Amino acid sequence: MTRIHLSSPDVSPLEERHVVDAIRSGWVAPTGPDVDSFEREMADRLGMEHAVALSSGTAALHLVLVAWGVGPGDFVPTAALTFAATANAIAYTGATPVFVDCVPSTGNIDPELLDQTIQRLRDEGKNVPAIVPVDILGKCADYDAIAAIAAKHGLKILSDSAESMGARSGDTLAGSFGDAAVLSFNGNKIMTTSGGGMVLTRDPDLADRLRFLSAQAREPAVHYEHREIGYNYRLSNLLAGLGRAQLARLDEMLTRRRAVRETYVSLFDTVPGVEIFQREGDDEDNCWLTAILVDSNVTGWPTEQLRKALEAEDIESRPLWKPLHLQPAFAGSPQNINGAAETLFESGLSLPSGSSLSTDDIARVTTAILEFLGEV
Ligand SMILES: *Cc1c(COP(=O)(O)O)cnc(C)c1O
């Protein structure tokens, strides 16, 4: 029996063909026709003017902040409930991440707390050039409210859409919010290039600047002229080939993730004390991960007990992201916390959600959960 993971890469013969074609084209480099096509196809899909393919989502977050001149002395509010990469990228610039708590029903940054946080920082005379909201587990943050706050305070929005490709909010697609948005194509994300990332923006100057900085800030001179420090952040042409195949299959993969979500919805429908996280309005989400929230006062068992029972069947499940204000790496960081993220961390469990799960895999997970529920 093979292990069932939370979100395994979903690759088919189409991806294989694209990578082989890319190798045969001779463009075995961080530049080439597949990079150009991948950028154009992604920009088209998201209705954006510019897409810049980069080596990871983390690199993409970092580079946008660098391009905006964010650096030491700056304070950048972001979500408390997110993957470390969001705050790492802020820290790379020398700026200080400021952790803001979330709306309990979505897990995304709480706009009221965000507004309050920015106001407090400004009152203290701090420089707040940008904010980084996150679309956690593939649900878009509340960008209407966030955009109003950003406009009021005059700061830029960098949308961390690493988890939300394929999601939308109303008619607006994840990856097209804010002044720039970042996607991740890491192996566990909804579409993958094994590792990779992208910046989407409507700002042509930002796109040019990102291309320049990501290729070692090389001036157009045959002798390699450099006036500033650059980065080696471009995406490999081979991986862009992989990405193009994934994009062609994205809708199919989204459909599959949704079907997995619906399986869990019916499975837990009649279980008191268990609800599906982010269920409200989830027809707009990409269902990257499906998580449950457990009220152990009602169920009589904590999430950890279910996690261990699944682990015994070689099935992976995990708590939601441990909030960053609780992480030793960010101890002492400024924060505006009301306990919502911590409650989600304690009660939430992400379940296998990948589009590559077979019918047999789903049956195995379902059986393991039903057996657990029957025994406790
Ligand atoms: C995956 C992820 C990232 C980082 O993307 P990489 O491509 O792995 O560098 C950033 N933010 C969030 C919220 C993520 O889930």
The ligand as a MOL file (V3000), in Angstrom:
LIG
                    3D

  0  0  0     0  0            999 V3000
M  V30 BEGIN CTAB
M  V30 COUNTS 15 15 0 0 0
M  V30 BEGIN ATOM
M  V30 1 C 3.7560 27.6560 -1.2850 0
M  V30 2 C 3.5780 29.0110 -0.7180 0
M  V30 3 C 4.5350 30.0190 -0.9230 0
M  V30 4 C 5.8850 29.7710 -1.5170 0
M  V30 5 O 5.9180 29.2710 -2.7670 0
M  V30 6 P 7.2060 28.4150 -3.2410 0
M  V30 7 O 6.9700 28.2810 -4.7000 0
M  V30 8 O 7.1560 27.1170 -2.5190 0
M  V30 9 O 8.4180 29.2120 -2.9180 0
M  V30 10 C 4.2500 31.3000 -0.4760 0
M  V30 11 N 3.1250 31.5730 0.1670 0
M  V30 12 C 2.1970 30.6330 0.4320 0
M  V30 13 C 0.9520 31.0210 1.1320 0
M  V30 14 C 2.4030 29.3110 0.0120 0
M  V30 15 O 1.5020 28.3650 0.3040 0
M  V30 END ATOM
M  V30 BEGIN BOND
M  V30 1 1 1 2
M  V30 2 1 2 3
M  V30 3 2 2 14
M  V30 4 1 3 4
M  V30 5 2 3 10
M  V30 6 1 4 5
M  V30 7 1 5 6
M  V30 8 2 6 7
M  V30 9 1 6 8
M  V30 10 1 6 9
M  V30 11 1 10 11
M  V30 12 2 11 12
M  V30 13 1 12 13
M  V30 14 1 12 14
M  V30 15 1 14 15
M  V30 END BOND
M  V30 END CTAB
M  END
